[in-house]
Amino acid sequence: MTTETNDATFANDIQSNLPVLVDFWAPWCGPCRQLSPIIDQIAQEFAGKILVLKCNVDDNPEAPSKYSVRGIPALMLFKNGNLLDSKVGSVPKSALIEWLNKHIA
């Protein structure tokens, strides 16, 4: 299951022993809308292994600015509040799974 995060809770939301995948997106972004169902599938398939958060960049400008989000969709993987890795742009599900497995294993 994906959970919405916002500027007020972001720093706390990424504090986890599990990897936290954050999807920075906006409603007007075509590639973001294309990636959204894949992110939802990933959240279900990786339940218990990762947490999945979505951050609307229009409503929450502080978190994307802090992590230098320049293009969306932007996927960032955190653990214990630290940025592990990031990807920008629409990513095929197979590549996303491969990327996540690299950090979970």
C-alpha positions as CSV (number, residue, x, y, z in Angstrom):
1,M,0.0,0.0,0.0
2,T,1.3,3.5,-0.8
3,T,1.0,6.3,1.7
4,E,0.9,10.0,1.1
5,T,3.7,12.0,2.7
6,N,4.0,15.8,3.0
7,D,6.5,18.4,3.9
8,A,5.4,18.4,7.6
9,T,5.9,14.6,8.0
10,F,8.5,13.8,5.4
11,A,11.6,13.7,7.6
12,N,9.8,11.4,10.1
13,D,8.3,9.3,7.4
14,I,11.6,8.3,5.9
15,Q,13.0,7.2,9.3
16,S,12.7,3.4,9.0
17,N,14.8,0.3,9.3
18,L,13.1,-0.9,6.1
19,P,14.0,0.8,2.8
20,V,11.5,3.6,2.0
21,L,10.7,4.3,-1.6
22,V,9.4,7.8,-2.2
23,D,7.7,8.6,-5.5
24,F,7.8,12.4,-6.2
25,W,5.0,13.1,-8.6
26,A,2.4,15.7,-9.7
27,P,-1.2,15.2,-11.0
28,W,-0.4,17.0,-14.3
29,C,2.6,14.8,-15.1
30,G,1.9,12.2,-17.8
31,P,4.8,9.9,-17.0
32,C,3.9,10.1,-13.3
33,R,0.4,8.9,-14.0
34,Q,1.9,6.1,-16.1
35,L,4.2,5.0,-13.3
36,S,1.6,5.3,-10.5
37,P,-0.1,1.8,-11.0
38,I,3.4,0.2,-11.2
39,I,4.3,1.9,-7.9
40,D,1.1,0.6,-6.4
41,Q,1.9,-3.0,-7.6
42,I,5.5,-2.7,-6.2
43,A,4.0,-1.6,-2.8
44,Q,1.9,-4.8,-2.7
45,E,4.6,-7.1,-4.0
46,F,7.2,-5.8,-1.6
47,A,4.9,-5.4,1.4
48,G,6.9,-6.1,4.6
49,K,10.2,-5.5,2.7
50,I,9.9,-1.8,1.8
51,L,7.6,1.2,2.6
52,V,6.2,3.1,-0.3
53,L,5.4,6.8,0.0
54,K,4.1,9.3,-2.6
55,C,4.9,13.0,-2.4
56,N,2.9,15.5,-4.5
57,V,5.6,18.1,-5.5
58,D,3.0,20.8,-6.2
59,D,1.5,20.6,-2.7
60,N,4.8,19.9,-0.9
61,P,7.7,21.9,-2.4
62,E,10.1,21.6,0.6
63,A,11.0,17.9,0.5
64,P,11.7,17.8,-3.3
65,S,13.8,20.9,-3.0
66,K,15.8,19.5,-0.1
67,Y,16.7,16.4,-2.2
68,S,17.2,18.4,-5.4
69,V,14.3,16.9,-7.4
70,R,14.6,18.6,-10.8
71,G,12.4,16.3,-12.9
72,I,9.5,14.0,-12.1
73,P,8.6,11.3,-11.7
74,A,11.6,11.0,-9.3
75,L,12.0,7.8,-7.2
76,M,14.2,8.0,-4.2
77,L,15.1,5.2,-1.8
78,F,15.9,6.0,1.8
79,K,16.9,3.9,4.8
80,N,17.1,5.2,8.3
81,G,16.5,8.7,6.9
82,N,19.5,8.5,4.5
83,L,19.2,8.6,0.8
84,L,20.5,5.4,-0.8
85,D,19.8,5.9,-4.4
86,S,17.5,7.6,-6.9
87,K,16.0,7.3,-10.4
88,V,14.4,10.0,-12.5
89,G,11.8,9.4,-15.2
90,S,9.4,6.6,-15.9
91,V,11.0,3.2,-15.2
92,P,9.8,-0.1,-16.5
93,K,8.5,-2.4,-13.7
94,S,11.2,-5.0,-14.4
95,A,14.0,-2.4,-14.0
96,L,12.4,-1.0,-10.9
97,I,12.2,-4.5,-9.3
98,E,15.8,-5.1,-10.2
99,W,16.9,-1.7,-8.7
100,L,14.9,-2.4,-5.5
101,N,16.3,-5.9,-5.1
102,K,19.8,-4.6,-5.3
103,H,19.1,-2.5,-2.2
104,I,17.0,-5.0,-0.3
105,A,19.3,-8.1,-0.6
